[in-house]
Amino acid sequence: MPAERFIAALNDQIGREFAASQQYLAAAVYYEDETLPRLAQLFYDQAVEERGHALMMAKYLLDLGIRPRVPGVGEPRGDFADFVEPIAIALEQEQKVTDQISELAAIAREERDFVSDQFVQWFLKEQVEEIDLMSTLLTTAERARERPLDIEEFIVREGIGGDQESDSSAPVPAGG
């Protein structure tokens, strides 16, 4: 049985993952409205991925006989100064999530809840990839600030997004 402190923190993280999903969705809608289809699709995909992370966490609790909380989330930001800003927000969001997941790992270890510690390790690995992706996109977007279609071309040329291979080590999401 996971430690009560870990359960509370994981429930909070579930809410933050759903909020991150909504923020990615708001950015995707902005990009689609701005006729930047590659960025839109990338952010739509990220929204689905964040929702999946929340459901993986929910499934972990369900598998242990614990009903997870499914909180409401605040309205995401949907207006941006330019096409670079949503990427900067996404990078900042991913850096915060990394800190939050690291805190989950710390709580699990402090509570000697080694099963939960093992569970969060996949998410820490995932965060390295997320920060790398958003850092690369932000650097590229800042260079192309006056030429937004250049980042669209970059996404296609570099094969960013699209069908990602399934990670067999990923936790199973609720409903999956």
N, C-alpha and C positions, 0 to 999 in steps of 0.2 A: 504494500500500500504506500503510495507517495506521501510525503510529509505534507501536513496541512498548509504550511507556508508555501510549498511548491505549488500545490493545487490552486491556492489563491492567486499566486503570481502567474500561473499558466492561464487561468481564466482571464486575468487582465490582459495577457498577451493575445489571447484569442480576439478580444475586442480591438486591440491595436492592429492585428492582421486584417480584420474586416475593414477598419478605417483606412489602412494602407491600400486595400483593394479599391475602395471608393475613390481615393485620391488618384490612383492610377486611371480609373475609369473616367474621372472628370478631365484629366489631361488628355486621354484618348479622344474624348468627345471634342475637346478644344482643337486637337490636331486634325481630326476629321473635318471640322468646320473650316479650318485653315487650308484645307486641301493638301495635307501632308500625310498621304495614306500609309506610308511605311512607318512613320512615327506613331500614327494612330494605331496601327495593328500591333506594333511592339508594346504600346502601353495597354491596349486591350488585353494582350496576352499576359502582361505583368499583373493586371487586375485579377485575371483568372488564377494566376499562380499564387498571389497573396491570399485569395479566398481559399485555395487549396491548402495553404499552410495553416490557416485557421481551422479547417476541417480535419487536418492531420492531428492537430492538437486536441480537438474535440474528441476524435476517435480514440486517442490515447487514454483520455479520461473515461470514455464510455467502456473501453476494454477492461478498465479496472473497476467498473461498477460505480463510477462517479458521473453524475449528470453535469455536463459543462454548462456554464452560463452562455447565453447568446445575447450579448448586449446590443443596444442601439448604438449608432455612431453619429458623430456630428457631421454637419454638411461639409463636404470637401471644398477646397478652393477651386474655382472654375474659371476665373478671369486671370489672365497673365499678361505681362508687359510685352512679351515676345515669345518666340518658339523656344528660346533657350531656358527661360525661367522654369517651366515644368520639369525639365531635366535636372536643374539645380535643386529643386524641391525634392525630386525623387532621390537624388544622391544623399541629401541631408536626411531624408526619411530612412533610407537604408542604413546609414551610419547610426541613427538612433536605434533602429531595430537590432543592429549588431550589439549595441550596448545592452539592450533589453534581454536579448537571448543569452548574452554572457552573464547577466545577472541571474537568469534562470539556472544556468549551470552552476554558478556560485552558490545559490540557495540549495540546490540539490546536493552539492558536495558538503556544505555546512551541516545539512540535515542527515548526512550519510545515506542519502537516497540515490544509490548508484544506478538503479534502473532508470530513474528520471534523468540522471546525468547522462547516461548513454543515449537516451531518447533525444536530448537537445543537441547532441554532437552533430547530427546530420544538418540541423538548422544553422549551426555555426559555419559548417562547410559551405552551405548554400549562400550565406551572407557574404563570404569572400567573393563568390561569383557575382552576386548582385552589385556589390560595391565596384568591382572591376568593370562591369558592364556600364553602370551609370557614370563612372569616372571617365571612361573612354568616350561615351556619348557626349558628356559635358565638354570635354576638351575639343572634340570635333565640332560640336555646335557653336562653341565660342569662336573657333576659327572661321566658321561659315556663317557667322551672325548676319552678314549682309547678303548671303546667298543660301537661303534655307533649303533649296533643292539639292545643294551639295550633300547635306546630311542624309537626304533620301537616297541619293546615289551611294553614299558610304554604307548605309544599312544593307542595300542590295549587294554591293561589291563584296562586303565582308561577311555576308551571310548571317547577319545578326537577327535573332528572333526566328520566327517560323517554327516549323516542327522540331522540337527538341527531343532528343532521345530520352526515353524513360529511364529514370535512375532506379534500378532494382533495389537499392538500399534505402530509398525514400519510405517514410512511414505511409501507411495506407490512410487515405482520408475517410471521414465519416461519409457514408453513402457511396463509397467507391469500391 
